[in-house]
Amino acid sequence: MKKILIVDGGPRLNMNTAALCDAFEEGARAASPDIDVARVRLYDLPPFRGCVSCLACKLKGRETGLCAVRDSLADTLRAVNEADGFVLASPIYFSEWTAVARAFLERLVFPWLHYTDFSCTAPKKMPLAWIYTMNAPESMMPGIRQHLSILEGAVARALGDPEPAFVEAHSTVQVKDYSRYAMDGLDPAAHLAWRDAHWDADLAAARAAGRRMAEKALAAKP
Ligand SMILES: Cc1cc2nc3c(=O)[nH]c(=O)nc-3n(C[C@H](O)[C@H](O)[C@H](O)COP(=O)(O)O)c2cc1C
C-alpha cells in the first residue's frame, strides 16, 4: 500500500480549495486499490506556530530532518516524511499561501535545509503536487509565482521530484451569493462566467494529477 498525504492549508470547508483536494483524492484512489489517501486540514489542528528558530534541527549529529518542536503539528510533519506522495493545497492570500500553510512549510522545510552545503533533502523521496485557488486570473500567475517559487523549489529538491504537479484554479467564485457582499470591484459576473466555463476542467485537472501521483508512487522503488 502506498500512502498519499494531502495537507489542506485552506480554512473553508466545501469551497474551492477543499473541492480540488476532493477531486485529487478521487483521482488518486481511482488509480489503484493499492493507494491510500490521508487528508489533514491544518485549520482543524489546535493552533501552532511557524519555525521558532530553536535550531535543534541543526545540532551536530541530531539532524533528523524533522522539526524538534512537539506540538499539534508534529504528527503531520512526521507523516509527510513517511508518505509516498505529498500534496499541499492552499488558497492564495496576498500572493502567498495562507499564514497557517506558510507556518507549516517553515516547520517542514527548515529541518531539511543543511547549513553545511545548503542542500535541501527530505528523509524520503516522493512525488509532489501543489494545489492553489485564487481570485486572480491566470495572467497574474507569473507575479504570484515569484512569491511562491523559492519554497516550491526547495520542497521539490528535497523530495526529489523535478516535475511536481501544479493544479491551479483562477478567478474562483469566492462567495456563494455576491449580492450580499461589497465586492463589486471583483466583477462577480466575470467570476461566475469563468466558473461556469472552467471549473469542471479544474476539477478534471485535479483528478488527473491525483491519478498521476498515484502512478508515480506505485512506480517508485519500495
Ligand atoms: C485574506 C485573503 C487574502 C486573499 N488574497 C488573494 C490574493 O492575493 N490573490 C488572489 O488571487 N486571491 C486572493 N484571495 C482570494 C482567495 O485566494 C480565493 O477566493 C480562493 O479561491 C479562496 O479559496 P477557498 O474558496 O478554498 O476558501 C484572498 C482571500 C482572502 C480571504
The ligand as an SDF file (V2000), in Angstrom:
LIG
                    3D

 31 33  0  0  0  0  0  0  0  0999 V2000
   -7.2400   37.1830    3.3520 C   0  0  0  0  0  0  0  0  0  0  0  0
   -7.4090   36.8820    1.8860 C   0  0  0  0  0  0  0  0  0  0  0  0
   -6.4230   37.2590    1.0080 C   0  0  0  0  0  0  0  0  0  0  0  0
   -6.5310   36.9520   -0.3600 C   0  0  0  0  0  0  0  0  0  0  0  0
   -5.5220   37.3160   -1.2060 N   0  0  0  0  0  0  0  0  0  0  0  0
   -5.5940   36.9840   -2.5110 C   0  0  0  0  0  0  0  0  0  0  0  0
   -4.5230   37.3030   -3.4040 C   0  0  0  0  0  0  0  0  0  0  0  0
   -3.5160   37.8880   -3.0310 O   0  0  0  0  0  0  0  0  0  0  0  0
   -4.6590   36.9360   -4.6970 N   0  0  0  0  0  0  0  0  0  0  0  0
   -5.7420   36.2620   -5.1530 C   0  0  0  0  0  0  0  0  0  0  0  0
   -5.7860   35.9370   -6.3320 O   0  0  0  0  0  0  0  0  0  0  0  0
   -6.7700   35.9210   -4.3230 N   0  0  0  0  0  0  0  0  0  0  0  0
   -6.7160   36.2670   -3.0260 C   0  0  0  0  0  0  0  0  0  0  0  0
   -7.7310   35.9070   -2.1620 N   0  0  0  0  0  0  0  0  0  0  0  0
   -8.8820   35.1330   -2.6930 C   0  0  0  0  0  0  0  0  0  0  0  0
   -8.7560   33.6430   -2.4600 C   0  0  0  0  0  0  0  0  0  0  0  0
   -7.4780   33.1560   -2.7680 O   0  0  0  0  0  0  0  0  0  0  0  0
   -9.7490   32.8620   -3.3400 C   0  0  0  0  0  0  0  0  0  0  0  0
  -11.0430   33.3470   -3.1570 O   0  0  0  0  0  0  0  0  0  0  0  0
   -9.6730   31.3760   -3.0470 C   0  0  0  0  0  0  0  0  0  0  0  0
  -10.2050   30.6370   -4.1190 O   0  0  0  0  0  0  0  0  0  0  0  0
  -10.4000   31.0100   -1.7650 C   0  0  0  0  0  0  0  0  0  0  0  0
  -10.2950   29.6320   -1.5420 O   0  0  0  0  0  0  0  0  0  0  0  0
  -11.4360   28.8360   -0.7410 P   0  0  0  0  0  0  0  0  0  0  0  0
  -12.7080   29.0150   -1.5250 O   0  0  0  0  0  0  0  0  0  0  0  0
  -10.9620   27.4300   -0.7010 O   0  0  0  0  0  0  0  0  0  0  0  0
  -11.5070   29.4590    0.6100 O   0  0  0  0  0  0  0  0  0  0  0  0
   -7.6580   36.2400   -0.8200 C   0  0  0  0  0  0  0  0  0  0  0  0
   -8.6650   35.8590    0.0850 C   0  0  0  0  0  0  0  0  0  0  0  0
   -8.5410   36.1840    1.4270 C   0  0  0  0  0  0  0  0  0  0  0  0
   -9.6320   35.7800    2.3980 C   0  0  0  0  0  0  0  0  0  0  0  0
  1  2  1  0
  2  3  1  0
  2 30  2  0
  3  4  2  0
  4  5  1  0
  4 28  1  0
  5  6  2  0
  6  7  1  0
  6 13  1  0
  7  8  2  0
  7  9  1  0
  9 10  1  0
 10 11  2  0
 10 12  1  0
 12 13  2  0
 13 14  1  0
 14 15  1  0
 14 28  1  0
 15 16  1  0
 16 17  1  0
 16 18  1  0
 18 19  1  0
 18 20  1  0
 20 21  1  0
 20 22  1  0
 22 23  1  0
 23 24  1  0
 24 25  2  0
 24 26  1  0
 24 27  1  0
 28 29  2  0
 29 30  1  0
 30 31  1  0
M  END
$$$$
